């Protein structure tokens, strides 16, 4: 779903959706500051949402010159308008997703506060009231988001429109595209990977035995786990749905009872021990210890020697780089394309299926540091010596690279950067059509704003009718 700047995102929803019962809330909770169709905006909503906007702006390093309460009110009016129109148009949203999101946020708060009782005490209300307030907010946001998506999905841009858009841009508004690299690669993994994998599994079995004999899982995770983000928390992964985890990990975790420790589980990231802490609704709270196969210099000799020989053949002209990639490379993402490197593996890991995001151009700042060090020493069409590095799943490998092109930082142009400019042109057109849609609905939608907010400066002044 699309969540534009006009639709309240669910980050910080407890701050925006669940009110406490302090003195100010008791005084203002029933004060209606706006009416939009069949919906009302309460002063307490504006207060909570304005605080969330200020906090979000701080995190993003952005400071708005507008009164945050006026900005919050405008956001909420637009969201209520979208919600009301979604009901008129009989749009639907997957209610199981709404329920799942409610459960997830409640579970996170229970975990943070320590117990249901502590959460109820913090908000001065029973858990069922907390759930209901949160459900109403998430459901409204989901309908508003679906309404916005429906509007914007009807908008498209033609190549002619993109060209016209680019020609109409002022010099200062043209985005700067950072330096980019295009390269090809030949990848070899250690041939005796089974031995290294066996060593990792044996180490984990030893750790599992220690846990069974009384050692603390979290202490061993801090000491031995090779997942740095969770290791500092004793391997704690927090609350996650099964969909957020790779299938092998999720399958093993779901078979556990709270406190149980799995056997050794293999994924693309290495080998894991998993301990289920608790299951809350559809969420799983688990910790893990990750060990990756460790390769000795002797383990890396075979792939290094193969690539060293291949590199010399390429330099001597016995074989082209493209032919060598197809014959020798073990990288499934590039070998059939003459070794041309792309971001397909990254997109796969992120489970991101948008084909327009696929690219063979790598921004300098996002290159694997080992790859960049090899590439920066090369002339165009130069081929590196073999070097050891890791892929995006942190698997050790050996590779040689060929520098195909360096694209200097430059103002975006339609020849080299069409995809980026097309997205920008589409976003601008979608926003323009969205505003036009808002204007068309304002006259037909009952909107009343309290006198205390009549002097607000809205980005869309037509809302102050």
PEVEN-V275777 format. One record per backbone hydrogen bond with DSSP energy under -0.5 kcal/mol. NH is the residue of the N-H (numbers start at 1). CO is the residue of the C=O. E is the energy in kcal/mol with one decimal. If there is no record, write none. Layout:
BEGIN
nh=NH co=CO e=E
nh=NH co=CO e=E
END
This chain:
BEGIN
nh=4 co=2 e=-0.5
nh=7 co=4 e=-1.2
nh=8 co=6 e=-0.6
nh=13 co=10 e=-1.8
nh=15 co=12 e=-0.9
nh=16 co=12 e=-1.4
nh=17 co=13 e=-4.1
nh=18 co=13 e=-0.6
nh=18 co=14 e=-0.9
nh=19 co=17 e=-0.7
nh=26 co=22 e=-2.1
nh=27 co=23 e=-1.7
nh=28 co=24 e=-2.2
nh=29 co=25 e=-2.9
nh=31 co=28 e=-2.1
nh=32 co=30 e=-0.7
nh=33 co=31 e=-0.6
nh=33 co=41 e=-2.7
nh=34 co=41 e=-1.3
nh=35 co=448 e=-2.7
nh=36 co=39 e=-2.8
nh=37 co=446 e=-3.3
nh=39 co=36 e=-2.8
nh=41 co=34 e=-3.0
nh=42 co=40 e=-0.5
nh=43 co=31 e=-2.4
nh=44 co=28 e=-0.5
nh=46 co=42 e=-1.9
nh=47 co=43 e=-2.5
nh=48 co=44 e=-2.4
nh=49 co=45 e=-2.8
nh=50 co=46 e=-2.6
nh=51 co=47 e=-1.8
nh=52 co=48 e=-1.8
nh=53 co=49 e=-2.3
nh=54 co=50 e=-2.3
nh=55 co=51 e=-2.2
nh=56 co=52 e=-2.4
nh=57 co=53 e=-2.5
nh=58 co=54 e=-2.1
nh=59 co=55 e=-2.0
nh=60 co=56 e=-1.6
nh=61 co=57 e=-0.5
nh=61 co=58 e=-1.1
nh=62 co=57 e=-2.9
nh=71 co=67 e=-2.5
nh=72 co=68 e=-2.5
nh=73 co=69 e=-2.4
nh=74 co=70 e=-2.3
nh=75 co=71 e=-2.2
nh=76 co=72 e=-2.6
nh=77 co=73 e=-2.7
nh=78 co=74 e=-2.3
nh=79 co=75 e=-2.3
nh=80 co=76 e=-2.6
nh=81 co=77 e=-2.5
nh=82 co=78 e=-2.6
nh=83 co=79 e=-2.6
nh=84 co=80 e=-2.8
nh=85 co=81 e=-2.4
nh=86 co=82 e=-2.1
nh=87 co=83 e=-1.6
nh=88 co=84 e=-1.8
nh=89 co=85 e=-2.6
nh=90 co=87 e=-0.7
nh=91 co=86 e=-2.6
nh=95 co=93 e=-0.9
nh=97 co=94 e=-0.9
nh=98 co=94 e=-1.4
nh=99 co=95 e=-2.8
nh=100 co=96 e=-2.3
nh=101 co=97 e=-2.5
nh=102 co=98 e=-2.5
nh=103 co=99 e=-2.6
nh=104 co=100 e=-2.5
nh=105 co=101 e=-2.4
nh=106 co=102 e=-2.6
nh=107 co=103 e=-2.9
nh=108 co=104 e=-2.3
nh=109 co=105 e=-2.0
nh=110 co=106 e=-2.6
nh=111 co=107 e=-2.5
nh=112 co=108 e=-2.3
nh=113 co=109 e=-3.0
nh=114 co=110 e=-2.2
nh=119 co=115 e=-1.8
nh=120 co=116 e=-2.6
nh=121 co=117 e=-2.4
nh=122 co=118 e=-2.1
nh=123 co=119 e=-2.0
nh=124 co=120 e=-1.0
nh=125 co=120 e=-1.5
nh=129 co=126 e=-0.7
nh=130 co=126 e=-1.7
nh=131 co=127 e=-2.7
nh=132 co=128 e=-2.0
nh=133 co=129 e=-2.5
nh=134 co=130 e=-2.2
nh=135 co=131 e=-3.0
nh=136 co=132 e=-2.4
nh=137 co=133 e=-1.8
nh=138 co=134 e=-2.7
nh=139 co=135 e=-2.9
nh=140 co=136 e=-2.3
nh=141 co=137 e=-2.4
nh=142 co=138 e=-2.5
nh=143 co=139 e=-2.3
nh=144 co=140 e=-2.6
nh=145 co=141 e=-2.6
nh=146 co=142 e=-2.3
nh=147 co=143 e=-2.4
nh=148 co=144 e=-2.4
nh=149 co=145 e=-2.7
nh=150 co=146 e=-2.4
nh=151 co=147 e=-1.9
nh=152 co=148 e=-2.7
nh=153 co=149 e=-2.7
nh=154 co=150 e=-0.5
nh=154 co=151 e=-0.8
nh=155 co=152 e=-1.7
nh=162 co=158 e=-2.3
nh=163 co=159 e=-2.4
nh=164 co=160 e=-2.3
nh=165 co=161 e=-2.6
nh=166 co=162 e=-2.5
nh=167 co=163 e=-2.3
nh=168 co=164 e=-1.6
nh=169 co=166 e=-1.2
nh=173 co=170 e=-1.0
nh=174 co=170 e=-0.7
nh=174 co=171 e=-0.8
nh=177 co=175 e=-0.6
nh=177 co=410 e=-3.3
nh=178 co=176 e=-0.6
nh=180 co=407 e=-2.6
nh=181 co=362 e=-2.5
nh=182 co=405 e=-2.6
nh=184 co=402 e=-2.3
nh=185 co=339 e=-2.5
nh=186 co=400 e=-2.2
nh=188 co=398 e=-3.0
nh=193 co=190 e=-0.8
nh=195 co=192 e=-0.9
nh=196 co=192 e=-1.2
nh=197 co=193 e=-2.8
nh=198 co=194 e=-2.4
nh=199 co=195 e=-2.0
nh=200 co=196 e=-2.0
nh=201 co=197 e=-2.5
nh=202 co=198 e=-2.4
nh=203 co=199 e=-2.1
nh=204 co=200 e=-2.0
nh=205 co=201 e=-2.3
nh=206 co=202 e=-1.9
nh=207 co=203 e=-2.0
nh=208 co=204 e=-2.7
nh=209 co=205 e=-2.1
nh=210 co=206 e=-1.9
nh=211 co=207 e=-2.1
nh=212 co=208 e=-2.5
nh=213 co=209 e=-1.7
nh=214 co=211 e=-1.7
nh=215 co=210 e=-2.8
nh=220 co=216 e=-2.0
nh=221 co=217 e=-2.4
nh=222 co=218 e=-2.1
nh=223 co=219 e=-1.5
nh=224 co=220 e=-3.0
nh=225 co=220 e=-0.5
nh=225 co=221 e=-1.6
nh=226 co=290 e=-3.2
nh=228 co=226 e=-0.8
nh=230 co=227 e=-0.5
nh=231 co=227 e=-2.6
nh=232 co=228 e=-1.2
nh=233 co=230 e=-1.4
nh=234 co=231 e=-1.9
nh=235 co=230 e=-2.8
nh=236 co=230 e=-0.6
nh=236 co=233 e=-0.9
nh=237 co=286 e=-2.8
nh=240 co=284 e=-2.1
nh=244 co=241 e=-1.4
nh=245 co=242 e=-1.4
nh=250 co=246 e=-2.5
nh=251 co=247 e=-2.8
nh=252 co=248 e=-1.7
nh=253 co=249 e=-2.5
nh=254 co=250 e=-2.5
nh=255 co=251 e=-0.7
nh=255 co=252 e=-0.7
nh=256 co=253 e=-1.5
nh=259 co=276 e=-3.9
nh=260 co=257 e=-2.6
nh=262 co=274 e=-3.0
nh=265 co=272 e=-2.4
nh=267 co=270 e=-2.8
nh=270 co=267 e=-1.3
nh=271 co=291 e=-3.0
nh=272 co=265 e=-2.6
nh=273 co=289 e=-1.6
nh=275 co=287 e=-2.7
nh=276 co=260 e=-1.4
nh=277 co=275 e=-0.6
nh=277 co=285 e=-2.8
nh=278 co=285 e=-1.6
nh=280 co=283 e=-2.1
nh=281 co=279 e=-0.6
nh=283 co=280 e=-2.5
nh=284 co=240 e=-3.0
nh=285 co=278 e=-3.0
nh=286 co=238 e=-1.0
nh=286 co=284 e=-0.7
nh=287 co=275 e=-2.3
nh=288 co=235 e=-1.7
nh=289 co=273 e=-2.0
nh=291 co=271 e=-2.7
nh=300 co=296 e=-1.5
nh=301 co=297 e=-0.6
nh=301 co=298 e=-0.8
nh=302 co=298 e=-0.6
nh=304 co=300 e=-1.9
nh=305 co=301 e=-3.1
nh=306 co=302 e=-2.2
nh=307 co=303 e=-2.3
nh=308 co=304 e=-2.6
nh=309 co=305 e=-2.1
nh=310 co=306 e=-2.3
nh=311 co=307 e=-3.0
nh=312 co=308 e=-1.8
nh=313 co=309 e=-1.9
nh=314 co=310 e=-2.3
nh=315 co=311 e=-2.4
nh=316 co=312 e=-2.3
nh=317 co=313 e=-0.7
nh=317 co=314 e=-0.8
nh=318 co=313 e=-2.1
nh=319 co=313 e=-1.0
nh=324 co=320 e=-2.5
nh=325 co=321 e=-2.6
nh=326 co=322 e=-1.9
nh=327 co=323 e=-1.7
nh=328 co=324 e=-3.3
nh=329 co=324 e=-0.6
nh=329 co=325 e=-1.5
nh=330 co=187 e=-2.9
nh=332 co=330 e=-0.8
nh=334 co=331 e=-1.2
nh=335 co=331 e=-2.3
nh=337 co=334 e=-1.8
nh=338 co=335 e=-1.1
nh=339 co=334 e=-2.4
nh=340 co=337 e=-1.4
nh=341 co=183 e=-2.4
nh=343 co=359 e=-1.6
nh=347 co=343 e=-2.3
nh=348 co=344 e=-2.2
nh=349 co=345 e=-2.4
nh=350 co=346 e=-2.2
nh=351 co=348 e=-1.1
nh=352 co=347 e=-3.0
nh=353 co=351 e=-0.7
nh=355 co=353 e=-0.7
nh=357 co=354 e=-1.8
nh=358 co=355 e=-1.2
nh=362 co=181 e=-2.6
nh=362 co=360 e=-0.5
nh=363 co=361 e=-0.5
nh=364 co=179 e=-2.2
nh=366 co=363 e=-1.6
nh=367 co=363 e=-0.5
nh=367 co=364 e=-1.3
nh=372 co=368 e=-2.5
nh=373 co=369 e=-2.4
nh=374 co=370 e=-1.6
nh=375 co=371 e=-2.8
nh=376 co=372 e=-2.8
nh=377 co=374 e=-0.7
nh=378 co=375 e=-1.7
nh=381 co=403 e=-3.9
nh=382 co=379 e=-2.5
nh=384 co=401 e=-2.7
nh=387 co=399 e=-1.9
nh=389 co=397 e=-2.3
nh=391 co=395 e=-1.8
nh=394 co=391 e=-2.1
nh=397 co=389 e=-2.4
nh=398 co=188 e=-3.0
nh=399 co=387 e=-2.3
nh=400 co=186 e=-1.6
nh=402 co=184 e=-2.4
nh=403 co=382 e=-1.8
nh=404 co=182 e=-2.3
nh=404 co=402 e=-0.6
nh=405 co=182 e=-2.0
nh=407 co=180 e=-2.9
nh=408 co=406 e=-0.7
nh=410 co=177 e=-2.0
nh=412 co=175 e=-2.9
nh=417 co=413 e=-2.7
nh=421 co=417 e=-2.2
nh=422 co=418 e=-3.0
nh=423 co=419 e=-2.1
nh=424 co=420 e=-1.9
nh=425 co=421 e=-2.8
nh=426 co=422 e=-2.6
nh=427 co=423 e=-2.5
nh=428 co=424 e=-2.3
nh=429 co=425 e=-2.4
nh=430 co=426 e=-3.0
nh=431 co=427 e=-2.3
nh=432 co=428 e=-2.3
nh=433 co=429 e=-2.7
nh=434 co=430 e=-2.3
nh=435 co=431 e=-2.4
nh=436 co=432 e=-2.1
nh=437 co=433 e=-2.3
nh=438 co=434 e=-2.5
nh=439 co=435 e=-2.5
nh=440 co=436 e=-2.0
nh=441 co=437 e=-1.3
nh=441 co=438 e=-0.7
nh=442 co=438 e=-1.7
nh=443 co=439 e=-0.8
nh=445 co=441 e=-0.8
nh=445 co=442 e=-0.9
nh=448 co=35 e=-2.4
nh=450 co=33 e=-3.0
nh=453 co=450 e=-2.1
nh=454 co=451 e=-1.3
nh=456 co=453 e=-1.7
nh=458 co=456 e=-0.8
nh=461 co=459 e=-0.7
nh=463 co=460 e=-2.0
nh=464 co=461 e=-1.9
nh=465 co=463 e=-1.5
END
